Amino acid sequence: MGYDTDQMIRSCEMNTPSLGRLAAVAAFGAGLGAFGAASAATNLLTNGGFEQPPVTVTDYSAGSTAITGFTVVGLPGGDSTVSLVNNSAFGGLGVLSSEGAQFVDLTGNVGRGAGVRSDNFATQAGATYAVTFDVGAFFVGTTSFGNATVELFVNGVQAGSFQNILSLSTAGSDYQTFSHSFIGTGAATNVAFYASQSVTSSNLGVGLDNVGVTMTAPPSSGVVPEPATWAMMIIGFGAAGSSIRRRKLVVA
């Protein structure tokens, strides 16, 4: 059988993506890779579980940097003392951390308005970050300490108020995990957590534990694909999605 050389060349040209298309697909692939790396990013905070320094129970006043990775702070007109608490201190009464062996009680002995501020961490301009944290409400012995509300600040600006409504009627620690997203500016950033000054929040015990900041999405690359590349990109999305599902099934 003979071959039409010109026809073969034309067929190759029709089925070969342009350099522009290849570049767009490559950029898309790089974006997926970056997102995957961001999803697996490590905590940008130091000592988010408040395991350092090891204590039994110790109070720290505003300005103290004794809790590794954090500075004790206070809202205007509020209290200014927090307690670092080990499970060994009041575990027999039901007061425990959400993970590890220690947590911070933002009310100190008794009070509202005190908190802890993280050390600065680097951000990328335009990237999306998530700050996650556990808020603890306590039923101590035979006494309810009430609901617990934490005020979150990002770079000194209030980002939200997060309330954990105590669901216990017997001794124990009730933690709820909260999350808040923000966009990086490229500048050094910090997050701070305060016991709410609202009278609807306990002044006897507001737990904070398991604090983390991770990048959840990288900055946009700014690459706009050619229309002809969408089909190829959709195939890429499908492959990534099925890969993610498989990993979830394996983990489950």
ZAMARGU-4260 file (C-alpha; in steps of 0.2 Angstrom, whole numbers, plus 5000, padded with zeros to 4 digits):
<rodrens>
0) 5000/5000/5000 | 5007/5017/4995 | 5008/5033/5007 | 5003/5051/5003 | 5017/5061/5011
5) 5008/5077/5009 | 4993/5070/5017 | 5003/5063/5032 | 5011/5080/5035 | 4994/5089/5035
10) 4987/5076/5047 | 5002/5078/5059 | 5000/5097/5058 | 4981/5096/5062 | 4984/5084/5077
15) 4999/5093/5084 | 4995/5106/5098 | 5002/5123/5095 | 5016/5129/5106 | 5004/5141/5114
20) 4992/5127/5118 | 5006/5116/5125 | 5012/5131/5136 | 4995/5134/5143 | 4993/5115/5147
25) 5010/5115/5155 | 5005/5130/5165 | 4989/5122/5170 | 4999/5106/5176 | 5011/5117/5185
30) 4996/5125/5194 | 4989/5108/5199 | 5006/5103/5206 | 5008/5119/5216 | 4990/5117/5223
35) 4995/5099/5228 | 5010/5105/5237 | 5000/5119/5245 | 4987/5106/5251 | 5001/5096/5259
40) 5010/5112/5267 | 5016/5111/5284 | 5010/5122/5298 | 5017/5140/5297 | 5016/5142/5315
45) 5028/5136/5329 | 5021/5127/5343 | 5003/5127/5338 | 4999/5113/5350 | 5006/5123/5364
50) 5017/5109/5370 | 5032/5121/5374 | 5037/5124/5387 | 5031/5109/5397 | 5022/5114/5413
55) 5009/5109/5425 | 4999/5125/5425 | 5007/5142/5423 | 5000/5159/5421 | 5008/5172/5409
60) 5004/5191/5408 | 5004/5202/5393 | 5021/5204/5385 | 5027/5187/5390 | 5035/5177/5376
65) 5037/5161/5387 | 5025/5151/5377 | 5036/5146/5362 | 5030/5155/5346 | 5018/5166/5354
70) 5016/5183/5364 | 5003/5185/5377 | 4992/5200/5373 | 4976/5209/5379 | 4962/5218/5372
75) 4959/5236/5378 | 4949/5236/5394 | 4951/5218/5396 | 4961/5206/5406 | 4979/5201/5402
80) 4983/5184/5409 | 4982/5167/5401 | 4986/5150/5408 | 4996/5136/5400 | 4988/5120/5406
85) 4994/5102/5406 | 4982/5088/5406 | 4989/5082/5422 | 4983/5098/5431 | 4964/5096/5430
90) 4962/5080/5420 | 4953/5072/5434 | 4940/5085/5434 | 4938/5084/5415 | 4949/5098/5409
95) 4959/5092/5395 | 4968/5098/5379 | 4960/5094/5361 | 4977/5086/5356 | 4994/5083/5364
100) 4996/5086/5382 | 4993/5105/5384 | 4982/5119/5379 | 4980/5138/5383 | 4966/5144/5394
105) 4963/5162/5387 | 4953/5167/5403 | 4968/5164/5415 | 4962/5162/5432 | 4946/5172/5429
110) 4944/5185/5416 | 4940/5190/5398 | 4950/5199/5384 | 4967/5191/5386 | 4975/5181/5372
115) 4990/5175/5362 | 4998/5182/5346 | 5008/5171/5335 | 5026/5176/5329 | 5026/5183/5312
120) 5026/5171/5297 | 5030/5174/5279 | 5015/5175/5266 | 5015/5175/5247 | 5005/5190/5239
125) 4988/5183/5232 | 4989/5166/5240 | 4975/5159/5250 | 4978/5154/5268 | 4968/5145/5281
130) 4969/5147/5300 | 4962/5133/5310 | 4960/5131/5329 | 4951/5122/5342 | 4940/5131/5355
135) 4937/5122/5371 | 4922/5124/5383 | 4922/5115/5399 | 4911/5106/5412 | 4922/5105/5427
140) 4918/5092/5440 | 4899/5096/5443 | 4900/5114/5436 | 4897/5120/5419 | 4909/5134/5414
145) 4898/5140/5400 | 4900/5143/5382 | 4917/5149/5375 | 4920/5162/5362 | 4936/5167/5354
150) 4940/5183/5344 | 4952/5180/5329 | 4963/5194/5323 | 4974/5194/5307 | 4988/5207/5307
155) 4979/5216/5321 | 4962/5217/5312 | 4947/5207/5319 | 4943/5193/5307 | 4928/5185/5316
160) 4920/5179/5332 | 4919/5160/5335 | 4908/5153/5348 | 4908/5135/5355 | 4892/5131/5364
165) 4895/5119/5378 | 4886/5102/5374 | 4891/5093/5390 | 4881/5090/5406 | 4895/5080/5415
170) 4913/5083/5418 | 4923/5085/5402 | 4931/5096/5388 | 4921/5100/5373 | 4931/5107/5358
175) 4925/5113/5342 | 4937/5116/5327 | 4935/5133/5317 | 4943/5139/5301 | 4945/5156/5293
180) 4953/5160/5276 | 4963/5175/5271 | 4973/5181/5257 | 4992/5184/5259 | 4999/5201/5256
185) 5017/5196/5254 | 5021/5204/5270 | 5025/5196/5287 | 5009/5191/5295 | 5003/5186/5312
190) 4986/5179/5320 | 4980/5182/5337 | 4966/5174/5348 | 4957/5182/5362 | 4944/5177/5375
195) 4929/5187/5370 | 4924/5201/5381 | 4906/5197/5379 | 4896/5191/5394 | 4889/5177/5384
200) 4907/5169/5384 | 4914/5161/5399 | 4926/5170/5410 | 4931/5154/5419 | 4938/5144/5404
205) 4940/5146/5386 | 4952/5134/5379 | 4963/5136/5363 | 4973/5122/5355 | 4978/5114/5339
210) 4982/5131/5330 | 4988/5130/5312 | 4990/5141/5297 | 4993/5133/5280 | 4992/5139/5262
215) 4977/5132/5254 | 4979/5139/5236 | 4994/5147/5228 | 4994/5164/5219 | 4985/5165/5202
220) 4997/5162/5188 | 4988/5174/5177 | 4989/5162/5162 | 4973/5162/5152 | 4971/5146/5141
225) 4967/5147/5123 | 4949/5140/5120 | 4956/5125/5110 | 4965/5119/5126 | 4950/5118/5137
230) 4946/5100/5131 | 4964/5095/5136 | 4962/5104/5153 | 4946/5096/5157 | 4954/5079/5154
235) 4968/5085/5166 | 4954/5090/5179 | 4946/5073/5177 | 4963/5064/5180 | 4967/5074/5195
240) 4949/5072/5203 | 4950/5053/5201 | 4967/5053/5208 | 4961/5062/5223 | 4946/5051/5225
245) 4957/5036/5225 | 4969/5043/5238 | 4954/5046/5249 | 4947/5028/5246 | 4964/5021/5251
250) 4965/5032/5267 | 4947/5027/5272
</rodrens>
